[in-house]
Amino acid sequence: MNRILIKNARIVNENKIIESDLLIEDDRIVKIEKNLSQVNNDTILIDAGGKYLIPGVIDDQVHFREPGLTHKGDIASESRAAIAGGITSYIEQPNTNPPAVTIEALEAKYEIAAKSSYANYAFNLGATNDNLEEIKKADPKRIPGVKVFMGSSTGNMLVDDEHALSRIFAESPLPVITHCEDEATITFNFEQYKDRYGDDIPIEFHPDIRSREACFKSTSLAVELAKKHGTRLHVYHISTAEEAALFSTEPLAKKKITAEACVHHLWFSAEDYAEKGTLIKWNPSVKELTDRDALWKALKEGRLDVIATDHAPHTLEEKKQVYTKAPSGGPLVQHALPAMLEYVRNEAFSIEMMVTKMCHNPATIFNIKDRGFIREGAFADLVLIDMSRPWKVSSDNILYKCGWSPFEGVTFRSRVTHTFVNGRIAFENGKISESKKGQRLEFDR
């Protein structure tokens, strides 16, 4: 039997911090209490020394690029980077090649992950204008949601037929998850700048092309459709103050419509384009400082429920092309938790709230079975954090297959020292266990 005893931890869970020990047996947490003694000589003993112990982060929005785009990243490489960053479970998106718009294509991705994923995994089914019958076959206990691109992005899986969109919202057996940007607005804006600048549009105009109006119009439509049809809706990567105001502050348990902010929209602003260029080209775009401030306010008010990454690697060569050719997206899973811990260190928000938004709420929103909380009987997906051990992001310690990070050169004051996946030590003081312990996520629905 696998046994690990973690002593002297400061456990952050369900809006409380308690000083306690924790015992793992096989893949589960079996006991949480003070002064636990070593069960036998085979027990691995870890003295946390007062470090924070949090549930493993659940990242509900990643693009790991497999199959078909594996020169950018793959399930093995990106899940490996994820566990180094304290992310123990992820939900991956369908815009791969081929796109995961059939149950057969989706299950092919699960088969890859079963062999290669270091973290726990789930895959959204993709929507198209004509695959509703395939969506209706989906098992809600085995698949997290159906991803609807209401604006085109990498992979161009745009759902732009109003009748098809309405039927998906009305008839999907899965939660509906949306990327919201209005395509007509973006196309009109793009043509204005293309006529003026050709292909080499200055990057600072990206938020004018992928504009706040495009975001608000599309998000408003998604919310309207969800209210009309009683749909369980989760809106990815809110980027504007106006969108954030669309969502309720009522308790999560009462919500049928939820939303999230992403790390890059919480960290960067339009002021950073001058230095970072296309490295911070995302869809939706990074916008104004006032929007960044509004996202933080909405998180604290409970309007935004989740902090995710939208991890989407491209090669440096791809990103450094002219505006019209440089793809949107960037790698984030290794650095998302350390970045958010900077805000904890700066007292911008509490570590309890961070855990709520990055661990508890994704588990609750997607009804993930036995994960996202530190409870006896739950899976032992855990992260130990040293809040006073600085490190600098450099090419030497970046684990993404694409080899770069928008955080390169940043010194984080906190670091992940241990990551546990299903009760096993997956990452310890900079070293990754090469035994892949990820399991398929299941959903209590």
C-alpha positions as CSV (number, residue, x, y, z in Angstrom):
1,M,0.0,0.0,0.0
2,N,1.1,3.5,-0.8
3,R,1.2,5.6,2.4
4,I,2.3,9.2,2.8
5,L,2.1,11.1,6.0
6,I,2.3,14.9,5.7
7,K,3.1,16.5,9.0
8,N,2.8,20.1,10.2
9,A,0.9,21.5,7.3
10,R,-1.2,24.7,7.1
11,I,-4.2,23.2,5.2
12,V,-6.2,25.7,3.2
13,N,-9.7,24.3,2.5
14,E,-13.2,25.7,2.4
15,N,-12.4,29.2,3.5
16,K,-10.4,28.0,6.5
17,I,-6.7,27.5,7.3
18,I,-6.0,24.8,9.9
19,E,-2.7,23.4,11.2
20,S,-2.9,19.6,10.9
21,D,-1.3,16.4,9.6
22,L,-2.7,14.5,6.7
23,L,-2.5,10.8,5.9
24,I,-2.7,9.4,2.4
25,E,-3.3,5.7,1.7
26,D,-3.2,4.6,-2.0
27,D,-5.0,7.3,-3.9
28,R,-7.1,8.8,-1.2
29,I,-6.9,11.1,1.9
30,V,-7.8,8.9,4.8
31,K,-7.2,11.0,7.9
32,I,-6.8,14.7,8.7
33,E,-6.0,15.5,12.3
34,K,-3.2,16.8,14.5
35,N,-0.4,14.6,15.9
36,L,-0.7,11.7,13.5
37,S,2.0,9.1,14.0
38,Q,3.8,7.1,11.3
39,V,1.8,4.0,10.4
40,N,4.8,1.8,9.7
41,N,8.3,1.9,8.2
42,D,7.0,1.9,4.7
43,T,5.2,5.2,5.2
44,I,6.8,8.1,3.4
45,L,7.1,11.0,5.8
46,I,7.0,14.6,4.6
47,D,7.4,17.4,7.1
48,A,5.6,20.4,5.6
49,G,7.2,22.7,8.2
50,G,4.3,25.1,8.2
51,K,4.0,25.3,4.4
52,Y,0.5,25.7,2.9
53,L,-1.2,22.5,1.7
54,I,-3.9,23.2,-0.9
55,P,-6.1,21.0,-3.1
56,G,-4.6,20.4,-6.5
57,V,-5.5,23.1,-8.9
58,I,-8.2,22.2,-11.4
59,D,-7.7,24.1,-14.7
60,D,-10.9,24.0,-16.6
61,Q,-9.6,25.4,-19.8
62,V,-6.4,24.2,-21.6
63,H,-5.3,23.5,-25.2
64,F,-2.7,20.7,-25.1
65,R,-2.6,20.5,-29.0
66,E,-2.9,16.7,-29.4
67,P,-3.7,15.3,-31.8
68,G,-2.5,17.0,-34.9
69,L,-0.7,20.1,-33.5
70,T,2.0,18.4,-31.5
71,H,4.9,20.6,-32.7
72,K,3.4,23.1,-30.3
73,G,2.7,20.8,-27.3
74,D,1.2,17.5,-26.5
75,I,-0.7,15.9,-23.6
76,A,2.5,14.5,-22.1
77,S,4.6,17.6,-22.3
78,E,1.9,20.1,-21.2
79,S,0.5,17.9,-18.4
80,R,4.1,17.5,-17.1
81,A,4.4,21.3,-17.0
82,A,1.0,21.5,-15.3
83,I,2.0,19.3,-12.3
84,A,5.2,21.4,-11.9
85,G,2.8,24.3,-11.5
86,G,0.5,22.6,-9.0
87,I,-2.3,21.8,-11.5
88,T,-3.4,18.2,-10.9
89,S,-6.5,18.1,-13.2
90,Y,-7.4,19.8,-16.4
91,I,-10.3,20.0,-18.9
92,E,-8.9,20.2,-22.5
93,Q,-10.6,21.9,-25.5
94,P,-11.8,20.3,-28.8
95,N,-10.0,22.5,-31.4
96,T,-7.3,19.9,-32.2
97,N,-6.7,18.3,-35.6
98,P,-9.0,16.5,-36.2
99,P,-11.4,18.5,-34.0
100,A,-13.1,16.6,-31.3
101,V,-16.7,17.0,-32.6
102,T,-17.7,13.4,-32.5
103,I,-17.7,10.9,-29.6
104,E,-15.3,8.7,-31.5
105,A,-12.8,11.6,-32.0
106,L,-13.2,12.6,-28.3
107,E,-12.6,9.0,-27.1
108,A,-9.4,8.9,-29.2
109,K,-8.1,11.8,-27.1
110,Y,-9.0,10.0,-23.9
111,E,-7.0,7.0,-25.1
112,I,-3.9,9.1,-25.7
113,A,-4.3,10.7,-22.2
114,A,-4.7,7.3,-20.5
115,K,-1.2,6.5,-21.7
116,S,0.6,9.8,-21.4
117,S,-1.0,12.3,-19.0
118,Y,0.8,13.2,-15.8
119,A,-2.3,15.0,-14.5
120,N,-6.0,14.0,-14.3
121,Y,-7.8,14.7,-17.5
122,A,-11.1,15.4,-19.2
123,F,-12.0,16.6,-22.7
124,N,-14.8,18.8,-23.9
125,L,-16.8,17.8,-26.9
126,G,-16.9,20.5,-29.6
127,A,-20.0,22.0,-31.1
128,T,-20.5,22.7,-34.8
129,N,-23.4,24.1,-36.8
130,D,-24.6,20.5,-37.6
131,N,-23.5,18.0,-34.9
132,L,-26.3,18.3,-32.4
133,E,-27.2,14.7,-32.7
134,E,-23.6,13.8,-31.7
135,I,-23.8,16.1,-28.7
136,K,-27.0,14.4,-27.6
137,K,-25.2,11.1,-27.4
138,A,-22.7,12.4,-24.8
139,D,-22.6,10.8,-21.4
140,P,-22.8,13.6,-18.7
141,K,-20.9,11.4,-16.2
142,R,-18.0,11.0,-18.5
143,I,-17.7,14.3,-20.4
144,P,-17.4,17.7,-18.8
145,G,-19.2,19.9,-21.3
146,V,-19.8,20.9,-24.9
147,K,-17.6,23.8,-26.1
148,V,-19.2,26.4,-28.3
149,F,-17.0,28.8,-30.2
150,M,-19.3,31.8,-30.6
151,G,-16.3,33.6,-32.0
152,S,-13.6,32.0,-34.2
153,S,-10.2,31.3,-32.7
154,T,-7.4,28.8,-33.3
155,G,-9.0,25.9,-35.2
156,N,-11.9,27.9,-36.5
157,M,-14.8,25.9,-35.0
158,L,-17.2,28.8,-35.2
159,V,-20.9,28.1,-34.5
160,D,-22.6,31.0,-36.3
161,D,-26.0,29.6,-37.3
162,E,-28.6,31.1,-34.9
163,H,-30.9,28.1,-35.2
164,A,-28.2,25.6,-34.4
165,L,-26.9,27.7,-31.5
166,S,-30.4,27.9,-30.0
167,R,-30.9,24.2,-30.3
168,I,-27.6,23.4,-28.6
169,F,-28.5,25.6,-25.7
170,A,-32.0,24.0,-25.5
171,E,-31.1,20.3,-26.0
172,S,-27.5,19.6,-24.9
173,P,-27.3,17.0,-22.1
174,L,-24.0,18.5,-21.1
175,P,-23.2,22.0,-19.7
176,V,-22.7,24.5,-22.4
177,I,-19.3,26.2,-22.3
178,T,-18.7,29.3,-24.5
179,H,-16.0,31.3,-26.1
180,C,-17.8,34.6,-26.6
181,E,-16.7,37.1,-29.3
182,D,-19.0,38.4,-32.0
183,E,-17.6,37.4,-35.4
184,A,-19.2,40.1,-37.5
185,T,-17.9,42.8,-35.2
186,I,-14.4,41.4,-35.3
187,T,-14.4,41.0,-39.1
188,F,-15.5,44.6,-39.6
189,N,-12.8,45.9,-37.3
190,F,-10.1,43.7,-38.8
191,E,-10.9,44.9,-42.3
192,Q,-10.5,48.5,-41.2
193,Y,-7.0,47.9,-39.8
194,K,-6.0,45.6,-42.7
195,D,-6.9,48.3,-45.2
196,R,-4.7,50.7,-43.3
197,Y,-1.7,48.6,-42.3
198,G,-1.7,45.5,-44.5
199,D,-0.5,42.4,-42.6
200,D,1.7,44.2,-40.2
201,I,-1.0,45.7,-38.0
202,P,0.6,47.1,-34.8
203,I,-0.2,44.7,-31.9
204,E,-1.5,47.5,-29.7
205,F,-4.6,47.5,-32.0
206,H,-5.5,43.9,-31.1
207,P,-8.0,45.0,-28.4
208,D,-9.6,47.3,-30.9
209,I,-10.0,44.5,-33.4
210,R,-11.1,41.8,-30.9
211,S,-13.0,44.6,-29.2
212,R,-14.9,45.0,-26.0
213,E,-18.1,45.5,-28.1
214,A,-17.5,42.1,-29.8
215,C,-17.1,40.4,-26.3
216,F,-20.1,42.1,-24.7
217,K,-22.4,41.4,-27.7
218,S,-21.6,37.7,-27.7
219,T,-21.6,37.2,-24.0
220,S,-24.9,39.0,-23.7
221,L,-26.3,36.6,-26.3
222,A,-25.0,33.5,-24.5
223,V,-26.5,34.7,-21.2
224,E,-29.8,35.5,-22.9
225,L,-30.0,32.1,-24.6
226,A,-29.1,30.3,-21.3
227,K,-31.9,32.1,-19.4
228,K,-34.4,31.4,-22.2
229,H,-33.6,27.7,-22.3
230,G,-32.6,27.0,-18.7
231,T,-29.2,26.0,-19.9
232,R,-26.3,25.2,-17.5
233,L,-23.8,27.7,-19.0
234,H,-20.2,28.4,-18.2
235,V,-18.5,31.4,-20.0
236,Y,-14.8,31.2,-20.5
237,H,-12.2,34.0,-20.2
238,I,-14.2,37.2,-19.5
239,S,-12.1,40.1,-20.4
240,T,-14.1,43.3,-20.0
241,A,-15.8,45.3,-17.2
242,E,-19.1,45.3,-19.1
243,E,-19.2,41.5,-19.4
244,A,-18.3,41.0,-15.8
245,A,-21.4,43.0,-14.8
246,L,-23.7,40.5,-16.6
247,F,-23.1,37.9,-13.9
248,S,-24.7,37.4,-10.6
249,T,-23.2,37.7,-7.1
250,E,-25.5,35.1,-5.6
251,P,-23.9,32.0,-4.0
252,L,-22.4,29.5,-6.5
253,A,-24.8,26.7,-5.4
254,K,-27.7,28.8,-6.7
255,K,-26.2,29.7,-10.1
256,K,-27.0,28.1,-13.5
257,I,-24.8,30.6,-15.3
258,T,-21.1,30.9,-14.2
259,A,-18.1,32.6,-15.6
260,E,-14.3,32.8,-15.2
261,A,-11.3,35.1,-15.6
262,C,-8.0,33.9,-17.0
263,V,-4.5,34.5,-15.5
264,H,-3.3,36.6,-18.4
265,H,-6.3,39.0,-18.2
266,L,-5.6,39.3,-14.5
267,W,-1.9,39.9,-14.9
268,F,-1.4,41.8,-18.1
269,S,-3.0,44.9,-19.6
270,A,-2.9,46.9,-22.9
271,E,0.1,48.7,-21.5
272,D,2.2,45.5,-21.8
273,Y,1.9,45.2,-25.6
274,A,4.8,47.6,-26.0
275,E,7.1,45.2,-24.3
276,K,5.6,41.8,-25.0
277,G,4.2,42.3,-28.5
278,T,2.5,39.2,-30.0
279,L,3.6,37.1,-27.1
280,I,0.5,38.4,-25.3
281,K,-1.8,38.1,-28.3
282,W,-4.8,36.2,-27.0
283,N,-8.4,35.8,-28.0
284,P,-10.2,37.5,-26.3
285,S,-7.6,40.2,-26.2
286,V,-5.8,41.6,-23.2
287,K,-7.6,45.0,-22.7
288,E,-7.3,48.1,-20.5
289,L,-6.1,48.5,-16.9
290,T,-9.6,49.4,-16.0
291,D,-10.8,46.1,-17.3
292,R,-8.2,44.2,-15.4
293,D,-9.2,46.1,-12.2
294,A,-12.9,45.3,-12.9
295,L,-12.1,41.6,-13.3
296,W,-10.4,41.5,-9.9
297,K,-13.4,43.3,-8.4
298,A,-15.8,40.8,-10.0
299,L,-13.8,37.9,-8.7
300,K,-14.0,39.3,-5.2
301,E,-17.7,40.0,-5.5
302,G,-18.5,36.5,-6.7
303,R,-19.5,37.5,-10.2
304,L,-16.6,35.6,-11.7
305,D,-16.3,32.1,-10.2
306,V,-13.1,30.5,-11.6
307,I,-9.5,31.5,-12.4
308,A,-8.2,29.4,-15.3
309,T,-5.3,29.5,-17.8
310,D,-6.6,29.0,-21.3
311,H,-3.1,27.5,-21.8
312,A,-2.6,27.5,-25.6
313,P,1.0,27.0,-26.7
314,H,2.5,28.1,-30.1
315,T,6.1,28.0,-31.1
316,L,8.1,31.2,-30.7
317,E,8.6,31.3,-34.5
318,E,4.8,31.3,-35.0
319,K,4.3,33.9,-32.4
320,K,6.9,36.3,-33.8
321,Q,5.3,36.5,-37.2
322,V,3.4,39.7,-38.3
323,Y,0.1,40.4,-36.7
324,T,-2.1,38.7,-39.3
325,K,-0.1,35.5,-39.1
326,A,0.9,35.4,-35.4
327,P,-1.6,33.0,-33.7
328,S,-3.4,33.9,-30.5
329,G,-2.6,32.1,-27.2
330,G,0.3,31.3,-24.9
331,P,1.6,28.8,-22.4
332,L,0.5,29.3,-18.8
333,V,0.0,26.1,-16.8
334,Q,3.4,26.0,-15.1
335,H,3.2,29.6,-13.9
336,A,-0.5,30.3,-13.2
337,L,-0.4,29.3,-9.5
338,P,2.9,31.2,-8.8
339,A,1.5,34.2,-10.5
340,M,-1.7,34.2,-8.5
341,L,0.3,33.7,-5.3
342,E,2.0,37.0,-6.0
343,Y,-1.4,38.6,-5.5
344,V,-1.8,36.7,-2.3
345,R,1.6,37.9,-1.2
346,N,0.6,41.5,-2.0
347,E,-2.7,41.0,-0.1
348,A,-4.8,41.7,-3.2
349,F,-6.8,38.6,-2.3
350,S,-6.5,35.9,0.3
351,I,-5.1,32.4,-0.2
352,E,-8.5,31.0,0.9
353,M,-10.2,32.9,-2.0
354,M,-7.5,31.8,-4.4
355,V,-8.2,28.2,-3.5
356,T,-11.9,28.7,-3.9
357,K,-11.5,30.1,-7.4
358,M,-8.8,27.7,-8.6
359,C,-9.7,24.4,-6.8
360,H,-13.1,24.3,-5.2
361,N,-15.3,26.1,-7.7
362,P,-14.1,24.3,-10.9
363,A,-14.9,21.0,-9.1
364,T,-18.3,22.3,-8.0
365,I,-19.3,23.9,-11.4
366,F,-18.4,20.7,-13.3
367,N,-19.6,18.3,-10.6
368,I,-16.1,16.6,-10.6
369,K,-16.3,13.5,-8.4
370,D,-14.1,13.5,-5.2
371,R,-11.7,16.2,-6.2
372,G,-11.1,19.9,-5.6
373,F,-11.3,19.7,-1.8
374,I,-9.2,18.4,1.1
375,R,-11.5,15.9,2.7
376,E,-11.2,12.4,4.1
377,G,-12.2,10.0,1.3
378,A,-11.4,12.4,-1.5
379,F,-8.6,11.7,-4.0
380,A,-5.2,12.9,-2.7
381,D,-4.6,15.6,-5.3
382,L,-2.6,18.1,-3.2
383,V,0.0,20.8,-3.5
384,L,2.6,22.0,-1.0
385,I,3.6,25.7,-1.3
386,D,6.6,27.5,0.1
387,M,5.5,31.2,0.2
388,S,9.1,32.5,0.8
389,R,11.3,30.7,-1.7
390,P,11.8,33.0,-4.7
391,W,12.7,31.8,-8.2
392,K,13.1,33.4,-11.6
393,V,11.4,32.1,-14.7
394,S,14.1,31.4,-17.3
395,S,14.6,29.3,-20.4
396,D,16.4,26.8,-18.2
397,N,13.3,26.0,-16.1
398,I,10.5,26.4,-18.6
399,L,8.9,22.9,-19.2
400,Y,6.5,23.7,-22.1
401,K,7.3,22.0,-25.3
402,C,7.2,25.4,-27.1
403,G,10.1,26.5,-24.8
404,W,9.0,30.0,-23.9
405,S,6.7,31.8,-21.4
406,P,5.2,35.3,-21.2
407,F,6.5,35.3,-17.6
408,E,10.1,34.8,-18.7
409,G,12.3,37.1,-16.5
410,V,9.7,37.4,-13.7
411,T,10.8,36.5,-10.2
412,F,8.0,34.8,-8.2
413,R,8.3,34.9,-4.5
414,S,6.5,31.6,-3.9
415,R,6.9,28.1,-5.4
416,V,5.4,24.7,-5.5
417,T,7.6,22.2,-3.7
418,H,5.4,19.1,-4.0
419,T,2.5,18.0,-6.2
420,F,0.6,14.9,-5.4
421,V,-1.6,13.2,-8.0
422,N,-3.9,10.4,-6.9
423,G,-1.8,10.0,-3.8
424,R,1.6,9.7,-5.5
425,I,4.3,12.3,-5.5
426,A,4.3,13.6,-9.0
427,F,6.6,16.6,-8.4
428,E,9.1,17.2,-5.6
429,N,11.5,20.1,-5.3
430,G,12.0,20.6,-9.0
431,K,12.0,16.9,-10.0
432,I,9.2,15.2,-11.9
433,S,8.3,11.6,-11.4
434,E,8.1,10.0,-14.8
435,S,5.4,7.5,-13.7
436,K,2.2,9.0,-15.2
437,K,-0.6,8.8,-12.6
438,G,-3.3,10.8,-14.2
439,Q,-6.9,9.4,-14.2
440,R,-9.9,10.2,-16.2
441,L,-12.2,12.6,-14.4
442,E,-15.7,11.5,-13.5
443,F,-18.7,13.7,-13.0
444,D,-21.5,13.4,-10.4
445,R,-24.5,14.1,-12.6
